[in-house]
């Protein structure tokens, strides 16, 4: 996974060597947000088989903890790690919505002629294949951009929540944002299902 490699390379830079390019930081943050749900599930397995250190290292990178905090002798224990992983389950479920929008962008926007073989008489941009593809791609593009922005915001929310695992005060706003995004995500999925 390239976002893990880019984040690891950023973490191993010597001090004063400059910050990574904005696109790579954005990509790594989006990638970590997209991986929250699988990581939460894998954390349960890692703790069960005694690999807490590996899971803790991943969560430290995903939560953008300082390298000094990661190598501190006062590392979070297994119970705190499990509690954080459970907090991330609803966040990971919400992240599935923008991930799904990105998949739809690829299938119904970028690869539209491969998904719909025509005829395009009643398609947006039809009746030509090129017109239908172009219109579907252009309509999907802002939704794909918004989905990337939503993943970036979910990563920022996770970084705030992750501070609690290392003993920093989280405050009520990140918790309220987690609850609000969970409710909004549930309403969105229910309304999406009922439109079909």
Residue pairs with C-beta under 8 A, 6 or more apart in sequence:
1 31
1 35
2 27
2 31
3 27
3 28
3 30
3 31
3 32
4 28
4 31
4 61
6 20
6 24
6 27
6 28
7 28
7 32
7 61
8 61
9 20
10 20
10 24
10 25
10 28
11 61
11 67
13 20
19 25
26 148
26 152
29 151
29 152
29 155
29 156
30 148
30 151
30 152
30 155
32 61
32 62
32 155
32 158
33 95
33 151
33 152
33 154
33 155
33 158
34 95
34 98
34 99
34 151
35 62
36 62
36 88
36 91
36 92
36 95
36 154
36 158
37 88
37 89
37 92
37 93
37 95
37 96
38 92
39 55
39 58
39 59
39 62
39 85
39 88
39 92
40 85
40 86
40 88
40 89
40 92
42 55
43 55
43 59
43 81
43 82
43 85
44 82
44 85
46 52
46 54
46 55
47 55
47 78
47 81
47 82
52 77
52 78
52 81
55 81
55 85
56 75
56 76
56 81
57 70
59 81
59 84
59 85
59 162
59 165
60 69
60 70
62 155
62 158
62 159
62 162
63 158
63 159
63 161
63 162
63 163
63 165
63 166
64 159
64 162
65 162
65 166
69 166
74 167
76 84
76 165
76 166
80 165
81 165
83 165
84 161
84 162
84 164
84 165
87 161
87 178
88 158
88 161
90 178
90 182
91 154
91 157
91 158
91 161
91 178
91 181
91 182
93 182
93 185
94 154
94 181
94 182
94 184
94 185
95 151
95 154
97 147
97 150
97 185
97 188
97 189
98 146
98 147
98 148
98 150
98 151
98 154
99 147
99 151
101 143
101 144
101 146
101 147
102 144
102 147
102 148
104 140
104 143
105 140
105 141
105 143
105 144
105 147
107 115
108 115
108 136
108 140
109 136
109 137
109 139
109 140
109 141
109 144
110 137
110 140
112 132
112 133
112 136
112 137
113 129
113 132
113 133
116 123
116 132
118 129
118 132
119 126
119 127
120 126
120 127
120 128
120 129
120 131
120 132
121 127
123 132
123 135
123 136
124 132
124 135
124 136
124 139
125 131
125 132
125 133
125 134
125 135
125 136
126 132
154 181
157 174
157 177
157 178
157 181
160 170
160 173
160 174
161 170
161 174
161 175
161 178
163 169
163 170
164 170
